[in-house]
Amino acid sequence: MAQALVTGATSGIGRAIARALHAAGHEVVAIGRQPDALAALEREDGLKTLRLDIADRGALDEAVAGLAPDILVNNAGMMPPLAHFCDSDPDDIDRAIAVNLTAAVLLTRLIAPGMCARGRGHIFFTGSTAGHAPFPNLAVYCATKAAISGFAQALRLDMAPAGVRVTEIVAGRVE
């Protein structure tokens, strides 16, 4: 049974992906910050869960030590408050970059070597149309999603010789 690691699994797209992978027969480790939602995934769906703020680098390293997923879904993300860039709070900027970009890059760095060594795996990134087209009052969000797109494209070239696939899912607005 293939193991899948899904970040941002407590709501929205991440929850749907985690549940679909589990229904398809994968052992799913669902990562999120919402304890009630994680408990529901365990109770209702039988998923393994990890409560984790993926922007906490030390906690991230510790949480995934020993895991060897065949599928990594870098889905966790956040949208900073809508605001003109000049009025953006620097803490909101830091948090958006940490969650949307840095955590995905670092988690991928922790998981990808094992996939290469095994000669198989699939790494997914949840991108956004905002990474491919600009929107007002979303400068930082657009920048993080554009960076994810560029990272996924370059990573695909790095990983292909090892038999590891890389996919960016570009979702539009999702309710």
N, C-alpha and C positions, 0 to 999 in steps of 0.2 A: 504494500500500500504506500503510495507516494505521500510525502508530507508537504503541506503547504503552510506558509507563514504569511499572514495577512495583517497589515497595519491599518489602523483606523477602522477596526472591525465592529465598533459598537453602534454604528449608525450608517444610514444611507448606502452608498455604493459599496463601501467596505463590508458592511453587514451582509448585503446581498451576495457579494462575491464569496465571502466565507461560508455562507449557508449553501450556495450552489456547489462549491468545491467539495464540501462535506457530503452533499447529496449525491455527488458523482463518485463517491468512494474514497476520497482523500482524507487522510488524517490532518485536521486543520488546527493550527495554533493561532488563535485570534488575539491580536494585541489591541488594547484600547485603554482609555483613562476612566471610563464610566463603570463603576463597580456593579451597579444594578443591571446594566446592559450586558456586561460580561457574565454575570450570574445567570441571566436569561439564556444566553447562548450555550452555557454549560447545561442548564436544566432542560431547556426545550429542544436543543439541537444536538447535544452531546459533544460539543466542541471543547477542546482544551483552550484555556485562556491565560493571558498574562496581562496584569494591570501594569501599565507602563506609560510614562511620558517619554515618547521616543526622542524628544529634544534633550533628554538627560543622557549624555554620552556614556557616563560610567554605568548607569543603570541599563542602558541598551547593550553594552558589551557583556555585562553579567547575565542579562536575561536570555541572550541568544547563545551563550556558550554551551556547547554540547548539542545544539540543534543542527540538523543536516537536511534542511528542506530541499525538495526537488523543485518547488515553486515558491517564488518570493513575490508577493504583491505589495509594492510600495504605494499604498493608497492614502495613508494619513495626510491630512492637509487642513489648512485653515485659511479663512479669508479675513484679512485685517479689516477694521472698520472702513467703510467707504469714505474717502476724504481726498481732497486735493493733496497732492504729494507734499506741498509746502506746509500743510497743516497736519501732516501725519505725526503721530507720537513715535519717537525713536524706539520705545519699547515694543510697540506694535510691529515696527519694521523688523527688529531683531527676532521677534517670535515667529513672524511669517517666514523669514529666511531659514531659521532653525528647524521649523517643522516641515515646511514645504520642500526644502532643498537639502540642507545639511544632513538631516536625519536620514533621508533616503540614500544619499551618497554614502554615508558612513555605514548604514545597515547593509547596503549592497557590498561594500568592501569587506564586511564581516562574513557574508554568506557566499559571495562569488568564488573565492578560492576553492571551497569545498566542491562546488558544482564543477569547476574546471577539472579538479582532480578526479571526479567521478565520470567526467566526460558527458554530462547531461545536466539539464535544468532549464528553467524558464523564469526569467525575471520580468515582471510587469511594473509599469509605472502608470498611475492615474494622472494623466495630463489634463489639459483644459483647452478649450478654444481660445481662452485668454492668453495662452502661451503662443498662439499663432496669429493673433490679431489684437491690436490695442483697444482698451476701453478706458473712458475717463474715470478718474477717481480710483483706479485699480493699478497704479503704476508698479507697486511692489509685488502684488499678486501676479500680474502679467510677467514681471521679470523672473519670479521664481518658477513659474510654469514654463516659460521659454527656456530657462536653464535646464529644467528637467527634460524637455524635449531634446535639447542639444546633447545632454548627457546620455540619454537613451540611445540616440543615433550613434554616438561615438562608442559607447559601451557595446553596442551590437557588433561593431567591427572588431573590437577587442575579444569578444567572447565567442564569436562564430567558429574560429578554428578549434575551440575546445568542445564544440557541440552544444553550447549553451545559447538558448534563444533569448532575445530581448524584444519586448513589445511595449509601446506607449499606447494607452487607451486614451483617446481624445474625446472626452465627453463634453457635450454642450450643457446647458442649464438643466439641472436635475432637481426635482422636488422629492 
